[in-house]
Amino acid sequence: MTWHQALSDFKNYLLLERGLAENSVFNYSLDIKKLINYLEANSIIASPIKISEEIIQQFIYEVAKVVNARSQSRIISGLKSFFIYLIFEGYRENNPMELIESPKIGRKLPDTLSVDEIDNLINSVDLGTKEGERNQAIIETLYGCGLRVSELIDLKLSDLFFKEGFIKVTGKGNKQRFVPIGEVTQEYISEYIRNSRTLVPLKKKASDVLFLNRRGNILTRAMIFTIVKNLAVMADLQKNISPHTFRHSFATHLLENGADLRAIQQMLGHESITTTEIYMHVDKSHLQKVITEFHPRRIY
């Protein structure tokens, strides 16, 4: 079995059997390709079935020289999954990654924006441009519903259930969930649909897609990042933000205002409550408030 054959089979397994999103499959593949490139660059002949722990340890040592601990940890995790797959398929009997530990990394707390900063960003959109209403609706939807970028660009007109107060979101692994949508966010989207979207020359394959580019096609992830970065400059926001910042802000503001962590987990589409719990560390004043209000030893 060659590396390229093994990588192709692994990608199909992740995509078809595990149901991972294309972005996740791409990232896994990138980790394996780094190992393949290392072997080729150093003229090391070792198949996926025969490669030893020593060779991989040397690869990880070289990787550690050029990437940070977080990236190193991700590469190790990707390789572990790859070799577990080979064992599962009967190609290997042992995992050469078994004794290789990931570096200790601190839990990175997400950046957040205040409500005023988000309002300022939305108000900084130039409504004199053709994309103005669309960009306002995009920012409001990212924040108002706590969506991932991939979920935003895949959102369809048929996913909007405004009368019921929900939108249908397709998340990681094509898992669907219903997310509540507030009246303010509904209004921004409705204005965009009524006005700007009707002026776009629709492509047939994108006719049901909510947010369109100027050619009537689905927006790319890169375009959403560009919109956010440009808005930050226009609003003179002295923070390094991305589309994900609005998702973090959504969860943090809900938590600060007393929302249940389990409810936030469902709205964000997190499989594990542990992922959602990171927001408990963002604003410790919220935790103090909980103790003050609910603990039986509180002072009246």
C-alpha positions as CSV (number, residue, x, y, z in Angstrom):
1,M,0.0,0.0,0.0
2,T,1.4,3.4,-1.0
3,W,1.0,6.6,1.0
4,H,-1.2,8.2,-1.6
5,Q,-3.5,5.1,-1.8
6,A,-3.7,5.0,2.0
7,L,-4.5,8.8,2.1
8,S,-7.2,8.5,-0.5
9,D,-8.9,5.6,1.3
10,F,-8.6,7.5,4.6
11,K,-10.3,10.6,3.1
12,N,-13.1,8.4,1.8
13,Y,-13.5,6.8,5.2
14,L,-13.7,10.2,6.9
15,L,-16.1,11.6,4.4
16,L,-18.5,8.7,3.8
17,E,-18.3,6.6,7.0
18,R,-17.6,9.2,9.7
19,G,-19.6,11.9,7.9
20,L,-17.0,14.6,8.5
21,A,-17.3,18.0,6.7
22,E,-15.0,18.6,3.8
23,N,-13.0,21.2,5.8
24,S,-12.3,18.6,8.5
25,V,-11.3,16.0,5.9
26,F,-9.0,18.5,4.3
27,N,-7.2,19.3,7.6
28,Y,-6.7,15.6,8.4
29,S,-5.3,15.1,4.9
30,L,-2.9,18.0,5.4
31,D,-1.4,16.4,8.5
32,I,-0.8,13.1,6.6
33,K,0.7,15.0,3.6
34,K,3.2,16.7,6.0
35,L,4.5,13.3,7.0
36,I,4.6,12.2,3.3
37,N,6.6,15.3,2.3
38,Y,9.0,14.7,5.2
39,L,9.7,11.1,4.0
40,E,10.2,12.2,0.4
41,A,12.4,15.1,1.4
42,N,14.7,12.9,3.4
43,S,14.6,9.9,1.0
44,I,13.1,7.7,3.7
45,I,11.4,4.6,2.3
46,A,8.7,3.5,4.7
47,S,5.2,2.5,3.7
48,P,2.1,3.3,5.9
49,I,2.1,-0.3,6.9
50,K,5.8,-0.6,7.8
51,I,6.7,2.9,9.1
52,S,8.2,2.7,12.6
53,E,7.6,4.7,15.7
54,E,11.2,6.0,15.5
55,I,10.7,7.6,12.1
56,I,7.5,9.3,13.2
57,Q,9.2,10.6,16.4
58,Q,11.9,12.2,14.3
59,F,9.2,13.7,12.1
60,I,7.5,15.2,15.1
61,Y,10.8,16.5,16.4
62,E,11.3,18.3,13.1
63,V,7.8,19.6,13.1
64,A,8.2,21.0,16.6
65,K,11.0,23.3,15.3
66,V,8.7,25.2,12.9
67,V,5.2,25.1,14.4
68,N,3.7,26.1,17.7
69,A,2.4,23.6,20.3
70,R,-1.2,23.9,19.2
71,S,-0.4,23.1,15.6
72,Q,1.9,20.3,16.7
73,S,-0.8,18.8,18.8
74,R,-3.2,18.9,15.9
75,I,-0.8,17.1,13.6
76,I,-0.2,14.3,16.2
77,S,-4.0,13.9,16.6
78,G,-4.4,13.6,12.8
79,L,-1.7,11.0,12.5
80,K,-3.2,9.0,15.4
81,S,-6.6,8.9,13.7
82,F,-4.9,7.8,10.4
83,F,-3.1,4.9,12.0
84,I,-6.1,3.9,14.0
85,Y,-8.0,3.7,10.7
86,L,-5.2,1.4,9.2
87,I,-5.5,-0.9,12.3
88,F,-9.3,-0.9,12.0
89,E,-9.0,-1.9,8.3
90,G,-6.5,-4.7,9.1
91,Y,-3.5,-3.1,7.4
92,R,-1.5,-2.7,10.7
93,E,-1.4,-4.5,14.0
94,N,0.1,-1.7,16.0
95,N,-0.1,2.1,16.2
96,P,3.3,3.8,15.9
97,M,1.7,6.9,17.5
98,E,0.7,5.0,20.7
99,L,3.5,6.3,22.9
100,I,3.8,9.8,21.3
101,E,2.3,12.4,23.5
102,S,0.9,15.8,22.4
103,P,2.5,18.9,23.9
104,K,0.7,20.5,26.8
105,I,-1.2,23.5,25.6
106,G,-3.3,25.9,27.5
107,R,-6.9,26.3,26.7
108,K,-7.3,29.4,24.5
109,L,-10.1,31.6,25.6
110,P,-12.1,33.0,22.7
111,D,-12.1,36.7,21.8
112,T,-15.4,38.4,22.2
113,L,-17.1,41.7,21.3
114,S,-19.4,43.8,23.4
115,V,-22.9,44.5,22.2
116,D,-21.9,48.1,21.4
117,E,-19.0,46.9,19.3
118,I,-21.2,44.6,17.3
119,D,-23.8,47.4,16.8
120,N,-21.0,49.7,15.7
121,L,-19.8,47.1,13.2
122,I,-23.2,46.6,11.7
123,N,-23.8,50.4,11.6
124,S,-20.4,50.8,9.8
125,V,-21.7,48.9,6.8
126,D,-21.9,51.2,3.7
127,L,-25.6,50.8,2.7
128,G,-24.8,52.8,-0.5
129,T,-23.2,49.6,-2.0
130,K,-25.1,46.7,-3.6
131,E,-23.7,44.4,-0.9
132,G,-24.5,46.7,2.1
133,E,-27.8,45.1,3.2
134,R,-26.4,41.6,2.6
135,N,-23.3,42.3,4.7
136,Q,-25.4,43.8,7.6
137,A,-27.6,40.6,7.5
138,I,-24.6,38.4,7.5
139,I,-23.0,40.0,10.6
140,E,-26.4,40.0,12.4
141,T,-27.0,36.3,11.5
142,L,-23.5,35.3,12.7
143,Y,-24.1,37.0,16.0
144,G,-27.9,36.6,16.4
145,C,-27.8,32.8,15.8
146,G,-24.2,31.9,16.7
147,L,-23.4,30.2,13.4
148,R,-20.2,28.8,12.1
149,V,-19.0,30.3,8.7
150,S,-19.8,27.0,6.9
151,E,-23.3,27.0,8.4
152,L,-23.9,30.6,7.3
153,I,-22.9,30.2,3.7
154,D,-24.9,26.9,3.4
155,L,-28.0,28.5,4.8
156,K,-31.0,28.3,2.4
157,L,-34.3,30.2,2.0
158,S,-36.0,26.9,2.7
159,D,-34.2,26.7,6.0
160,L,-36.0,29.9,7.3
161,F,-39.0,29.3,9.5
162,F,-39.6,32.8,10.7
163,K,-43.2,32.2,11.8
164,E,-42.0,29.5,14.2
165,G,-39.0,31.6,15.2
166,F,-36.4,29.1,14.1
167,I,-33.9,28.4,11.3
168,K,-32.6,25.0,10.3
169,V,-28.8,24.8,10.4
170,T,-26.6,22.1,8.8
171,G,-23.6,21.7,11.0
172,K,-20.5,19.5,11.2
173,G,-20.9,16.1,9.8
174,N,-24.1,17.2,8.0
175,K,-25.9,17.1,11.4
176,Q,-29.0,19.4,11.4
177,R,-30.4,21.4,14.3
178,F,-33.0,24.1,14.8
179,V,-31.7,27.4,16.1
180,P,-34.0,30.1,17.5
181,I,-33.8,33.4,15.6
182,G,-34.8,36.7,17.1
183,E,-37.0,39.4,15.6
184,V,-34.1,41.8,15.0
185,T,-32.2,39.2,13.0
186,Q,-35.3,38.2,11.1
187,E,-35.8,41.8,10.1
188,Y,-32.2,42.2,8.8
189,I,-32.6,39.0,6.7
190,S,-36.1,40.0,5.4
191,E,-34.9,43.4,4.3
192,Y,-32.0,41.8,2.4
193,I,-34.3,39.3,0.7
194,R,-36.9,41.9,-0.2
195,N,-34.5,44.4,-1.6
196,S,-30.9,43.5,-2.4
197,R,-31.2,39.8,-3.1
198,T,-33.9,40.4,-5.8
199,L,-31.3,42.4,-7.8
200,V,-28.8,39.6,-8.0
201,P,-28.7,37.5,-11.3
202,L,-29.5,34.1,-9.7
203,K,-27.6,31.0,-10.7
204,K,-29.9,28.0,-10.9
205,K,-27.8,25.8,-8.6
206,A,-27.8,28.6,-6.0
207,S,-31.5,29.7,-6.3
208,D,-32.3,28.5,-2.8
209,V,-29.1,29.8,-1.1
210,L,-29.8,32.8,1.2
211,F,-26.6,34.8,1.0
212,L,-25.3,35.3,-2.6
213,N,-22.3,37.0,-4.1
214,R,-22.7,39.6,-6.8
215,R,-22.7,36.9,-9.6
216,G,-25.6,35.0,-7.9
217,N,-23.5,32.2,-6.5
218,I,-22.8,30.9,-3.0
219,L,-20.3,32.9,-1.0
220,T,-17.0,31.4,0.0
221,R,-15.6,31.2,3.5
222,A,-12.8,33.5,2.4
223,M,-15.3,36.2,1.3
224,I,-17.0,36.2,4.7
225,F,-13.6,36.6,6.4
226,T,-12.8,39.5,4.1
227,I,-16.2,41.2,4.8
228,V,-15.5,40.9,8.6
229,K,-11.9,42.2,8.3
230,N,-12.9,45.2,6.2
231,L,-15.8,46.1,8.6
232,A,-13.4,46.0,11.5
233,V,-11.2,48.6,9.7
234,M,-14.2,50.8,8.8
235,A,-15.4,50.7,12.4
236,D,-11.9,51.4,13.7
237,L,-12.2,48.4,15.9
238,Q,-8.8,47.7,17.6
239,K,-9.3,44.0,17.8
240,N,-8.2,41.1,15.7
241,I,-11.6,39.5,14.8
242,S,-12.9,36.8,12.5
243,P,-16.4,35.5,11.7
244,H,-16.0,33.0,14.6
245,T,-15.7,36.0,17.0
246,F,-19.5,36.6,16.6
247,R,-20.2,33.0,17.5
248,H,-18.1,33.4,20.7
249,S,-19.8,36.6,21.5
250,F,-23.3,35.0,21.0
251,A,-22.5,32.3,23.5
252,T,-20.8,34.6,26.0
253,H,-23.6,37.2,26.1
254,L,-26.2,34.4,26.5
255,L,-24.3,33.0,29.4
256,E,-23.7,36.4,31.0
257,N,-27.4,37.1,30.9
258,G,-28.3,33.8,32.7
259,A,-28.9,31.3,29.8
260,D,-28.6,27.6,30.6
261,L,-25.3,26.1,29.5
262,R,-27.2,23.0,28.0
263,A,-29.4,25.3,25.9
264,I,-26.3,27.1,24.6
265,Q,-24.7,23.8,23.8
266,Q,-27.8,22.8,21.7
267,M,-27.9,26.1,19.9
268,L,-24.2,26.0,19.0
269,G,-24.4,22.4,17.9
270,H,-21.6,21.1,20.3
271,E,-21.6,17.4,20.7
272,S,-19.9,17.6,24.1
273,I,-20.8,20.0,26.9
274,T,-17.1,20.3,27.6
275,T,-16.7,22.3,24.4
276,T,-19.4,24.7,25.5
277,E,-17.9,25.0,29.0
278,I,-15.0,27.1,27.7
279,Y,-17.4,30.1,27.8
280,M,-17.6,29.6,31.6
281,H,-14.0,30.9,31.7
282,V,-14.6,34.0,29.6
283,D,-16.3,36.2,32.3
284,K,-15.6,35.1,35.8
285,S,-17.9,37.8,37.2
286,H,-20.8,35.7,35.9
287,L,-19.6,32.8,38.1
288,Q,-19.4,35.1,41.1
289,K,-23.0,36.3,40.4
290,V,-24.2,32.7,40.4
291,I,-22.6,32.0,43.8
292,T,-24.1,35.2,45.2
293,E,-27.6,34.5,44.0
294,F,-27.9,30.7,44.4
295,H,-25.5,29.3,46.9
296,P,-27.2,28.4,50.3
297,R,-24.3,30.1,52.1
298,R,-24.8,33.4,50.3
299,I,-25.0,36.6,52.4
300,Y,-28.5,38.2,52.4
